[in-house]
Amino acid sequence: MNILILGSGGREHTFAWKIKQSPLCEALYVAPGNSGTAAIAENVAIGVTDFQAIKKLVLDKKIDMVVVGPEDPLVQGIHDFFLKDNDLKSVLVIGPEKAAAELEGSKEFAKEFMIRHNIPTAAYQSFNASNVEAGCQFLETLKPPYVLKADGLAAGKGVLILNDLNQAKAELKSMLVDAKFGEASTKVVIEEFLDGIELSCFVLTDGKNYKILPTAKDYKRIGEGDTGLNTGGMGAVSPVPFATPEFLNKIEELVVKPTISGLQKDNLPYKGFVFIGLIKVGNEPKVIEYNVRMGDPETEVVLPRLKNDLVEVFQAISNQTLDTINIEIDERAATTVMLVSGGYPESYEKGKEITGLNKLVDVLPFHAGAIVKEGKIITSGGRVMAITSYGNTYSEALKKSYQNIDKLHFDTMYYRKDIGFDL
């Protein structure tokens, strides 16, 4: 098969690394890709939401399968675009159709879905610019901290957690009236704060059947001890030590099953990954949010633990025969640590040469914001590279990642030295 992966991050490099191992993969393309994908596939300089350019590439290269990495093209309806086009409708697309992608495209849509299908989640209300004062009054009924979520896509940065009531009111006005997050915050969901420890559950579904992948825990804050600004993710571990068999069973019964049956009841066509952001409150799982694709950097620890041929799994998703696949998981732990540009997630410089990659031993370096220029690998984004390792325990795996990071360098390189600190 000729396969195209859409995206340019560490997640997409991990997909490319895994798909490349399949004997079913003949030619592999990544659009737009990065320096890591360039070494194992053919990068094509096309934006992930340029559907016409993607169509031309698919036809020119006789692509049989498209794996959609990021959320934007899914929320904008790339799967529907393929299904409605006679030239494209036979191409297998991994990712939900537009109606189902609203689970990530709109926080309000997701909350209504959870309430409708009795999926445990935080109490909430949503507001827009016309009822901002009602939003302020609702904040007064809650106990701190206050959780404000931009309804639309805000590149993982549209969630604010604030301890001060007046600051929460000011931020609500900033989001709704001053469009702090642009279009994404024309509506804001305010919800009760849930106190617990977070984890991510990943599910594959063909629209009828489902398979649960390994759990992971990622670390969103830029600073050690989970302080400072939210980022796209600074590292991850899998499996999650506190997710006991009993707790995993609760997740399946209370969250996964009603989610998959809810998609069917609501006629939301779904073939791909369901990423369920969870929080363990006491010993009960509650859903924080849905994403309609794999997480980043969780992909960098979940896919390395999957023993199956990923292309075979994707074919089963497309044919709705996922029930015939036996998911095999590597018993070892996997951890990843993200190297970022100094200043990220605020303003940062690009174009810094990355050295030391040839010295790495027994790790998987997944490139993210990095490109090849004049034969050198240079930084091109905030999150530059994820260093993934295996170990018998997550502590052993982390030690290996950190030992290898010592061999790498680029100007202003930063990373968290405490991934897994809370476990």
C-alpha positions as CSV (number, residue, x, y, z in Angstrom):
1,M,0.0,0.0,0.0
2,N,1.0,3.6,-0.6
3,I,0.3,5.5,2.6
4,L,0.2,9.2,3.5
5,I,0.5,10.6,7.0
6,L,-0.8,14.2,7.6
7,G,1.1,16.3,10.1
8,S,4.6,17.4,11.2
9,G,5.0,16.6,14.9
10,G,6.5,14.0,17.1
11,R,3.3,12.1,16.8
12,E,3.6,11.9,13.0
13,H,7.2,10.8,13.1
14,T,6.2,8.0,15.5
15,F,3.4,6.9,13.1
16,A,5.9,6.9,10.3
17,W,8.4,4.9,12.3
18,K,5.7,2.3,13.2
19,I,4.1,2.2,9.7
20,K,7.4,1.8,8.0
21,Q,7.9,-1.5,9.9
22,S,4.9,-3.0,8.1
23,P,5.4,-5.3,5.1
24,L,2.1,-3.9,3.8
25,C,3.6,-0.4,3.4
26,E,5.2,0.1,0.0
27,A,5.7,3.8,-0.3
28,L,5.3,6.3,2.6
29,Y,4.7,10.0,2.4
30,V,4.3,12.6,5.1
31,A,2.8,16.1,4.6
32,P,4.4,18.3,5.6
33,G,6.6,16.1,7.8
34,N,9.9,17.0,9.6
35,S,13.6,16.0,9.7
36,G,12.7,12.7,11.4
37,T,10.1,11.7,8.8
38,A,12.5,12.9,6.0
39,A,14.9,10.1,6.9
40,I,12.3,7.3,6.5
41,A,9.6,8.6,4.2
42,E,9.1,11.3,1.5
43,N,8.1,14.6,2.9
44,V,5.7,16.7,0.8
45,A,5.4,20.5,1.5
46,I,1.6,20.6,1.8
47,G,-0.5,22.1,4.7
48,V,-2.8,19.6,6.5
49,T,-5.9,21.6,5.7
50,D,-5.2,22.2,2.0
51,F,-7.6,19.6,0.9
52,Q,-7.2,20.3,-2.9
53,A,-3.4,19.9,-2.7
54,I,-3.9,16.7,-0.6
55,K,-6.3,15.4,-3.3
56,K,-3.7,16.0,-6.0
57,L,-1.0,14.3,-4.1
58,V,-3.2,11.3,-3.3
59,L,-4.1,10.8,-7.0
60,D,-0.5,11.5,-8.3
61,K,1.1,9.1,-5.8
62,K,-1.7,6.5,-6.0
63,I,-2.2,6.7,-2.2
64,D,-4.3,3.9,-0.7
65,M,-4.5,5.1,2.9
66,V,-4.4,8.5,4.7
67,V,-3.6,8.6,8.4
68,V,-4.6,12.0,9.9
69,G,-2.4,13.1,12.7
70,P,-3.7,16.5,14.0
71,E,-7.2,17.6,14.9
72,D,-7.6,20.6,12.5
73,P,-8.2,18.6,9.2
74,L,-10.6,16.2,11.0
75,V,-12.7,19.0,12.5
76,Q,-12.7,20.7,9.1
77,G,-14.1,17.5,7.6
78,I,-11.3,15.8,5.6
79,H,-12.8,12.4,5.9
80,D,-16.1,13.7,4.5
81,F,-14.2,15.4,1.7
82,F,-12.7,12.0,0.6
83,L,-16.1,10.2,0.9
84,K,-17.9,12.8,-1.3
85,D,-15.3,12.8,-4.0
86,N,-15.6,10.0,-6.6
87,D,-11.9,10.0,-7.2
88,L,-11.1,9.7,-3.5
89,K,-13.9,7.7,-1.9
90,S,-12.0,4.3,-2.2
91,V,-9.1,5.7,-0.2
92,L,-9.0,4.5,3.4
93,V,-9.0,7.5,5.9
94,I,-8.1,6.9,9.5
95,G,-9.9,9.5,11.5
96,P,-13.6,10.3,12.3
97,E,-16.0,12.2,10.0
98,K,-16.8,15.9,10.7
99,A,-19.9,15.3,12.8
100,A,-18.0,13.0,15.2
101,A,-14.9,15.3,15.2
102,E,-17.0,17.9,17.0
103,L,-16.2,15.9,20.2
104,E,-12.9,17.8,20.0
105,G,-14.1,20.7,17.9
106,S,-16.5,21.9,20.6
107,K,-16.2,21.5,24.3
108,E,-19.9,22.2,24.7
109,F,-20.8,19.5,22.2
110,A,-18.5,17.0,24.1
111,K,-20.1,17.9,27.5
112,E,-23.6,17.5,26.0
113,F,-22.6,14.1,24.6
114,M,-21.3,13.0,28.0
115,I,-24.4,14.1,29.9
116,R,-26.7,12.4,27.3
117,H,-24.9,9.1,27.6
118,N,-24.3,9.2,31.4
119,I,-20.5,9.4,31.1
120,P,-19.0,10.7,34.4
121,T,-17.7,14.3,34.0
122,A,-17.6,17.6,35.8
123,A,-20.7,19.8,36.2
124,Y,-20.6,22.7,33.8
125,Q,-22.4,25.6,32.0
126,S,-21.5,27.4,28.8
127,F,-21.6,31.2,28.0
128,N,-21.1,33.6,25.2
129,A,-20.5,37.4,25.0
130,S,-24.3,38.1,25.3
131,N,-24.5,36.5,28.8
132,V,-21.0,37.1,30.2
133,E,-22.6,38.6,33.4
134,A,-24.4,35.3,34.0
135,G,-21.1,33.6,33.6
136,C,-19.6,35.8,36.3
137,Q,-22.6,34.9,38.5
138,F,-22.1,31.2,37.8
139,L,-18.4,31.5,38.9
140,E,-19.6,32.9,42.2
141,T,-21.5,29.6,42.9
142,L,-18.3,27.5,42.4
143,K,-15.4,26.9,44.8
144,P,-11.9,27.7,43.5
145,P,-10.0,26.8,41.4
146,Y,-12.1,28.0,38.5
147,V,-11.9,26.1,35.1
148,L,-12.5,28.1,31.9
149,K,-12.4,26.3,28.6
150,A,-12.6,28.0,25.1
151,D,-15.2,26.0,23.3
152,G,-13.3,25.7,20.0
153,L,-9.8,24.5,19.0
154,A,-7.1,26.6,20.6
155,A,-4.0,24.4,19.9
156,G,-4.1,22.9,23.4
157,K,-3.9,26.3,25.1
158,G,-7.6,27.3,25.6
159,V,-8.0,26.0,29.1
160,L,-7.4,28.3,32.1
161,I,-7.4,27.1,35.8
162,L,-7.5,30.1,38.2
163,N,-7.6,30.4,42.0
164,D,-8.8,34.0,42.2
165,L,-12.5,34.7,41.6
166,N,-11.9,38.3,40.3
167,Q,-9.2,37.1,38.0
168,A,-11.5,34.3,36.7
169,K,-14.2,36.9,35.9
170,A,-11.6,39.1,34.2
171,E,-10.3,36.2,32.1
172,L,-13.9,35.2,31.2
173,K,-14.5,38.7,29.8
174,S,-11.1,38.6,28.0
175,M,-12.1,35.3,26.3
176,L,-15.6,36.3,25.4
177,V,-15.5,40.0,24.8
178,D,-11.9,40.6,23.8
179,A,-11.6,37.3,21.9
180,K,-8.4,36.2,23.7
181,F,-8.4,32.9,21.8
182,G,-10.0,34.3,18.7
183,E,-12.9,32.3,17.2
184,A,-12.2,29.4,19.6
185,S,-13.5,31.5,22.6
186,T,-16.7,33.0,21.2
187,K,-18.2,30.5,23.6
188,V,-16.7,29.4,26.9
189,V,-17.4,26.4,29.1
190,I,-17.1,26.9,32.8
191,E,-16.9,23.7,34.8
192,E,-16.3,22.6,38.4
193,F,-12.7,21.8,39.3
194,L,-12.0,18.1,39.8
195,D,-9.3,17.3,42.2
196,G,-7.3,14.2,41.3
197,I,-4.6,12.8,39.1
198,E,-4.9,12.8,35.3
199,L,-4.2,10.1,32.8
200,S,-5.1,9.4,29.1
201,C,-6.9,6.4,27.7
202,F,-6.6,5.6,24.0
203,V,-9.2,3.6,22.1
204,L,-9.3,2.4,18.5
205,T,-12.8,2.0,17.0
206,D,-14.1,1.0,13.6
207,G,-17.5,2.5,14.4
208,K,-18.8,-0.8,15.8
209,N,-16.0,-2.6,17.7
210,Y,-13.3,-1.1,19.8
211,K,-9.8,-2.0,21.2
212,I,-8.2,-0.3,24.2
213,L,-4.5,0.7,23.8
214,P,-2.1,1.3,26.7
215,T,-2.8,4.2,29.1
216,A,-0.4,7.1,29.3
217,K,0.2,10.1,31.5
218,D,1.6,13.3,30.0
219,Y,3.0,16.4,31.7
220,K,1.5,19.7,30.3
221,R,3.1,22.4,32.3
222,I,6.4,24.0,31.3
223,G,7.9,24.1,34.8
224,E,9.0,21.4,37.1
225,G,6.6,20.3,39.7
226,D,3.8,21.0,37.2
227,T,4.1,24.8,37.4
228,G,4.0,27.6,34.9
229,L,2.2,27.8,31.6
230,N,0.4,25.0,29.7
231,T,2.3,23.5,26.8
232,G,1.5,20.9,24.2
233,G,3.1,18.4,26.5
234,M,6.6,18.1,28.0
235,G,6.9,14.3,28.4
236,A,4.9,11.1,29.0
237,V,5.0,7.7,30.6
238,S,3.2,4.4,29.8
239,P,1.7,2.4,31.5
240,V,0.3,4.5,34.3
241,P,1.4,2.9,37.6
242,F,-1.8,4.0,39.5
243,A,-4.1,2.6,36.8
244,T,-4.8,-0.8,38.5
245,P,-6.7,-3.6,36.7
246,E,-9.7,-2.7,38.8
247,F,-9.5,1.0,37.8
248,L,-9.0,0.1,34.1
249,N,-12.1,-2.1,34.3
250,K,-14.0,0.9,35.6
251,I,-12.8,3.1,32.8
252,E,-13.9,0.5,30.2
253,E,-17.4,0.0,31.8
254,L,-18.2,3.6,32.8
255,V,-16.4,5.5,30.0
256,V,-15.3,3.5,27.0
257,K,-18.4,1.4,26.4
258,P,-20.9,4.2,26.8
259,T,-18.7,6.4,24.5
260,I,-18.6,3.9,21.7
261,S,-22.3,3.0,22.0
262,G,-23.1,6.8,22.2
263,L,-21.3,7.4,18.9
264,Q,-23.5,4.7,17.3
265,K,-26.8,6.0,19.0
266,D,-26.0,9.6,17.9
267,N,-25.1,8.4,14.4
268,L,-21.6,9.9,14.6
269,P,-19.4,8.0,12.0
270,Y,-16.1,7.2,13.6
271,K,-13.1,5.2,12.3
272,G,-10.0,6.0,14.2
273,F,-8.5,6.9,17.6
274,V,-10.6,8.2,20.5
275,F,-8.3,9.9,23.0
276,I,-10.1,10.2,26.4
277,G,-8.6,12.7,28.9
278,L,-9.4,11.3,32.3
279,I,-9.0,12.3,35.9
280,K,-9.0,9.8,38.8
281,V,-11.1,11.4,41.6
282,G,-10.9,9.1,44.7
283,N,-11.1,5.8,42.9
284,E,-13.6,6.9,40.1
285,P,-12.7,7.9,36.6
286,K,-14.2,11.2,35.2
287,V,-13.8,12.5,31.7
288,I,-12.1,15.9,31.3
289,E,-12.3,16.0,27.5
290,Y,-12.3,14.0,24.3
291,N,-9.7,14.3,21.5
292,V,-10.4,12.7,18.1
293,R,-6.8,11.7,17.3
294,M,-3.7,10.4,19.2
295,G,-2.1,12.7,21.7
296,D,1.4,14.2,21.5
297,P,3.7,13.2,23.3
298,E,1.6,10.2,24.4
299,T,1.9,8.7,20.9
300,E,5.6,8.5,21.5
301,V,5.1,6.1,24.4
302,V,1.9,4.3,23.3
303,L,2.9,3.2,19.8
304,P,6.3,1.9,20.8
305,R,4.5,-0.5,23.1
306,L,2.2,-1.8,20.4
307,K,3.5,-5.1,18.9
308,N,0.9,-5.3,16.2
309,D,1.4,-4.4,12.5
310,L,-0.2,-1.0,12.6
311,V,-1.2,-1.0,8.9
312,E,-3.0,-4.3,9.5
313,V,-4.9,-2.7,12.4
314,F,-5.8,0.3,10.3
315,Q,-7.2,-2.0,7.5
316,A,-9.4,-3.7,10.1
317,I,-10.7,-0.3,11.2
318,S,-11.5,0.6,7.6
319,N,-13.2,-2.8,7.0
320,Q,-15.0,-2.8,10.4
321,T,-13.3,-6.0,11.4
322,L,-11.4,-4.7,14.4
323,D,-13.0,-7.5,16.5
324,T,-10.8,-10.0,14.7
325,I,-7.6,-8.3,15.8
326,N,-5.8,-9.3,19.0
327,I,-3.9,-6.3,20.3
328,E,-0.5,-7.3,21.6
329,I,1.3,-5.0,24.1
330,D,5.0,-4.9,25.0
331,E,5.2,-5.5,28.8
332,R,8.0,-3.0,29.2
333,A,7.4,0.6,30.3
334,A,8.1,3.5,27.8
335,T,8.8,7.1,28.7
336,T,9.5,10.2,26.6
337,V,11.0,13.5,27.5
338,M,10.4,16.6,25.2
339,L,13.2,18.9,24.3
340,V,11.9,22.4,23.7
341,S,13.1,25.8,22.4
342,G,14.0,28.3,25.1
343,G,11.1,30.7,25.7
344,Y,8.4,28.1,24.7
345,P,5.4,28.2,25.1
346,E,5.8,31.9,24.6
347,S,8.0,33.5,22.0
348,Y,11.1,31.5,21.0
349,E,13.8,31.5,18.3
350,K,14.1,28.9,15.5
351,G,17.0,27.8,13.3
352,K,19.3,26.4,16.0
353,E,21.5,23.5,14.9
354,I,20.9,20.2,16.8
355,T,24.0,18.2,17.5
356,G,24.7,14.8,19.2
357,L,22.1,12.7,17.5
358,N,24.7,10.3,16.2
359,K,25.8,9.6,19.8
360,L,22.4,8.3,21.0
361,V,22.3,4.7,22.2
362,D,19.2,2.5,22.8
363,V,16.6,5.3,22.5
364,L,14.1,6.4,19.9
365,P,14.5,10.1,19.1
366,F,11.2,11.3,17.6
367,H,11.6,14.6,15.8
368,A,8.9,17.3,16.1
369,G,9.8,21.0,15.5
370,A,12.9,20.1,13.5
371,I,13.8,20.3,9.8
372,V,16.8,19.6,7.5
373,K,18.5,22.7,6.1
374,E,21.8,22.6,4.1
375,G,22.5,19.1,5.5
376,K,22.0,20.1,9.1
377,I,19.1,19.4,11.4
378,I,17.8,22.6,12.9
379,T,15.0,23.7,15.2
380,S,11.8,24.9,13.5
381,G,9.2,24.9,16.4
382,G,8.6,25.1,20.1
383,R,8.6,21.4,20.9
384,V,11.7,20.1,19.1
385,M,12.2,16.5,19.9
386,A,10.9,13.6,22.1
387,I,13.4,11.2,23.5
388,T,11.7,7.8,24.1
389,S,13.2,4.8,26.0
390,Y,12.1,1.4,27.1
391,G,12.7,0.0,30.6
392,N,11.5,-2.7,33.0
393,T,10.1,0.2,35.0
394,Y,9.2,3.7,34.1
395,S,12.1,4.9,36.3
396,E,14.6,2.8,34.4
397,A,13.2,4.1,31.1
398,L,13.4,7.7,32.2
399,K,17.0,7.3,33.4
400,K,17.9,6.1,29.8
401,S,16.1,9.1,28.2
402,Y,17.9,11.5,30.5
403,Q,21.3,9.9,30.0
404,N,20.9,10.3,26.2
405,I,19.6,13.9,26.5
406,D,23.0,14.8,28.0
407,K,24.6,14.0,24.6
408,L,22.3,16.4,22.7
409,H,22.6,20.1,22.3
410,F,21.0,23.1,20.6
411,D,21.1,26.7,21.7
412,T,18.6,27.5,24.6
413,M,17.5,23.8,24.8
414,Y,15.2,23.2,27.7
415,Y,13.5,20.1,29.2
416,R,11.8,19.0,32.4
417,K,14.1,16.9,34.6
418,D,11.1,15.6,36.7
419,I,8.9,13.7,34.4
420,G,7.2,11.0,36.4
421,F,7.9,12.9,39.7
422,D,4.3,12.4,41.0
423,L,4.1,8.7,40.5
